[in-house]
Amino acid sequence: MRFAIAAFLVCMVCVHPVHAGAWLREHKRIFLSFGTTIRGNRATLPDYETKFYAEYGLIPRMTLGVDVNDVRAKAAHALLFARFPIGNTEKRMRYAVEIGVGKHRQQMQWFPMYKATLAVGRGFESRWGNGWMGAELAYEVRSALPEPGLKLDLVAGLSSGPRIRPLLKLETAYVPDQPFSWSFTPGIMFDVGKSTWVLGIEGRSTTQKTIGLTFNIWRSF
């Protein structure tokens, strides 16, 4: 059971790209993200995590997506989700709800999982460029585990302005009767052709503390 809880906490603090949240994908537009993280410490062998994330604007007020994550034989999940706006999507402050269903892997077996998320986001302008900040509160049920988990994630970044733009992410997870876990990732974004590359340094505390290097490629079309 300790291994199961540890793997659950690892996956709980692995979040999707920050271009999601309270913003819907534009109608008939696609967003793709591929990423990897290598993390470890002096006491353990490095962990290798891979991520795939996709969104499609099915209709103006509905975005469909898939979120796939794998952490080197420890845990994994594959989630299908739908995002819907709350209120007026033309205002600077945005609200959305997201419902997801899929499966998670625990000790080499797959089990159902369910997720509900409330997202809040706001765009802003600064002398360095335009940016966004957002928060997501998620309730996640993994049927192989006795208790559901709560996640609260915060993000802020610049979407325009200098060639190299900053990005900050704070991801937290709580499971009853288990230690509070978190990860903090400062990073940079820059454009390469029609893609955006994202590099970051991750500090994480779950059942142990680790340092990681993250790399993601984002593409919209």
C-alpha positions as a printed Julia matrix, in Angstrom:
221×3 Matrix{Float64}:
   0.0    0.0     0.0
   2.88   2.41    0.69
   4.14   1.87   -2.86
   0.66   2.52   -4.22
   0.3    5.77   -2.29
   3.78   6.89   -3.34
   3.01   6.22   -7.01
  -0.3    8.04   -6.63
   1.43  11.12   -5.24
   3.96  11.05   -8.09
   1.18  11.11  -10.69
  -0.9   13.63   -8.75
   1.76  16.32   -9.15
   2.2   15.67  -12.89
  -0.03  18.22  -14.58
  -0.99  19.04  -18.11
   0.43  22.01  -20.04
  -0.35  25.47  -18.75
  -2.19  26.53  -21.9
  -5.21  24.61  -20.62
  -6.92  25.62  -17.4
  -9.75  28.13  -17.74
  -9.15  28.77  -21.48
 -10.95  26.72  -24.11
  -9.28  25.74  -27.35
 -10.55  27.74  -30.31
 -13.16  26.03  -32.51
 -11.54  23.4   -34.8
  -8.07  24.22  -33.46
  -5.65  21.59  -32.12
  -3.0   21.88  -29.42
  -0.33  19.19  -28.88
   2.31  18.83  -26.19
   5.11  16.28  -25.83
   7.3   16.31  -22.74
   9.79  14.51  -20.56
  11.25  14.96  -17.1
  14.32  13.35  -15.54
  14.43  13.63  -11.75
  16.31  12.08   -8.87
  18.52  12.57   -5.82
  21.7   11.13   -4.33
  19.89   8.19   -2.7
  17.89   6.79   -5.65
  18.19   6.06   -9.33
  16.75   8.74  -11.63
  13.08   8.59  -12.6
  12.13   9.12  -16.22
   8.68  10.56  -16.93
   7.03  11.0   -20.33
   3.9   13.02  -21.11
   1.56  13.51  -24.04
  -1.29  16.01  -24.04
  -3.74  17.08  -26.76
  -6.76  19.38  -27.06
  -9.32  19.97  -29.81
 -11.95  22.71  -29.98
 -14.93  20.53  -30.88
 -17.47  23.37  -30.65
 -17.07  26.99  -29.48
 -18.05  26.13  -25.89
 -16.49  22.68  -25.54
 -12.92  21.43  -25.68
 -12.05  17.73  -25.82
  -8.67  16.39  -24.8
  -6.45  13.5   -23.78
  -3.79  13.44  -21.05
  -1.29  10.55  -20.93
   1.5   10.21  -18.39
   4.01   7.46  -17.54
   6.6    7.39  -14.77
   9.17   4.64  -15.47
   7.29   1.48  -14.43
   5.97   3.1   -11.24
   2.62   4.55  -12.31
   0.76   5.88  -15.31
  -2.57   7.3   -16.39
  -4.54   7.87  -19.58
  -7.41  10.35  -19.25
 -10.05  11.63  -21.67
 -11.66  14.93  -20.68
 -14.13  17.61  -21.71
 -13.85  21.28  -20.68
 -16.77  23.72  -20.55
 -16.72  27.47  -19.81
 -18.62  29.07  -16.97
 -20.12  32.43  -17.9
 -18.85  34.91  -20.5
 -15.72  33.79  -22.34
 -14.97  37.32  -23.57
 -14.1   38.7   -20.14
 -10.53  38.91  -18.92
 -11.32  36.67  -15.93
 -12.17  33.15  -17.15
 -13.84  30.2   -15.41
 -14.22  26.61  -16.6
 -15.05  23.11  -15.41
 -13.42  19.93  -16.65
 -14.67  16.35  -16.37
 -12.34  13.45  -17.07
 -12.54   9.65  -17.15
  -9.84   7.1   -17.88
  -7.55   4.53  -16.32
  -4.46   4.53  -14.12
  -1.77   1.9   -13.72
  -0.8    0.68  -10.28
   1.7   -2.17   -9.79
   1.38  -3.15  -13.48
  -2.43  -3.35  -13.39
  -4.9   -0.85  -14.84
  -7.85   0.55  -12.87
 -10.57   3.17  -13.57
 -10.02   6.79  -12.58
 -12.2    9.92  -12.55
 -11.39  13.61  -12.25
 -13.34  16.85  -11.82
 -11.61  20.24  -12.04
 -12.58  23.87  -11.46
 -10.28  26.35  -13.21
  -9.86  30.13  -12.91
  -7.64  32.22  -15.18
  -6.88  35.82  -15.99
  -4.86  37.53  -18.68
  -2.76  40.59  -17.92
  -0.64  43.21  -19.63
   2.77  44.44  -18.49
   5.62  46.49  -19.88
   7.43  43.21  -20.65
   4.52  41.72  -22.63
   1.14  40.02  -22.27
   0.74  37.13  -19.88
  -1.63  34.88  -18.0
  -2.08  33.42  -14.53
  -4.35  30.63  -13.44
  -5.41  28.24  -10.69
  -6.95  24.78  -10.85
  -8.62  22.81   -8.05
  -9.11  19.12   -8.9
 -10.79  16.18   -7.18
  -9.35  12.88   -8.4
 -10.53   9.32   -7.72
  -8.31   6.34   -8.51
 -10.23   3.14   -7.84
  -7.18   1.09   -6.8
  -6.6    3.4    -3.84
  -8.73   3.81   -0.69
  -8.95   7.63   -0.68
  -9.47  10.31   -3.36
  -6.95  13.11   -3.78
  -7.11  16.89   -4.05
  -4.84  19.01   -6.25
  -4.31  22.76   -6.3
  -2.09  24.06   -9.1
  -0.96  27.64   -9.8
   0.74  28.99  -12.92
   1.91  32.32  -14.33
   3.8   33.2   -17.49
   4.31  35.59  -20.38
   2.71  34.69  -23.71
   4.31  37.52  -25.71
   7.14  40.01  -25.44
  10.8   38.98  -25.26
  12.15  36.02  -27.19
  12.81  34.15  -23.93
   9.78  34.34  -21.63
   9.42  33.23  -17.99
   7.07  30.56  -16.67
   6.35  29.56  -13.05
   4.37  26.51  -11.89
   3.42  25.35   -8.4
   1.68  21.97   -8.18
   0.32  20.52   -4.93
  -1.43  17.28   -3.95
  -3.13  16.05   -0.8
  -4.3   12.54    0.1
  -5.89  11.93    3.54
  -3.47  10.47    6.1
  -0.5   11.05    3.8
   2.19  13.8     3.72
   1.38  16.91    1.7
   3.28  16.84   -1.62
   4.3   19.62   -3.98
   6.51  20.57   -6.9
   7.79  24.0    -7.97
   9.11  24.53  -11.49
  10.59  27.82  -12.72
  11.19  27.72  -16.45
  11.56  29.56  -19.73
   9.65  29.46  -23.03
  10.95  30.34  -26.48
   9.7   29.81  -30.03
  11.42  27.49  -32.5
   9.7   27.75  -35.86
   5.98  27.19  -35.29
   6.55  25.42  -31.97
   7.19  26.63  -28.43
   9.91  24.92  -26.4
   9.69  24.91  -22.61
  12.65  24.21  -20.3
  12.45  24.09  -16.52
  14.09  23.0   -13.29
  11.76  21.1   -10.97
  12.01  20.84   -7.19
   9.67  18.16   -5.82
   8.68  16.75   -2.46
   6.47  13.63   -2.39
   7.62  10.66   -0.32
  11.13  12.01   -0.94
  12.72  15.17   -2.29
  14.08  15.26   -5.84
  15.44  17.68   -8.41
  14.48  17.36  -12.06
  15.0   18.79  -15.53
  11.9   19.22  -17.72
  11.53  19.69  -21.46
   8.28  20.18  -23.42
   7.36  21.04  -27.01
   4.03  22.8   -27.67
   2.4   23.14  -31.07
  -0.93  24.65  -32.15
  -2.52  24.35  -35.58
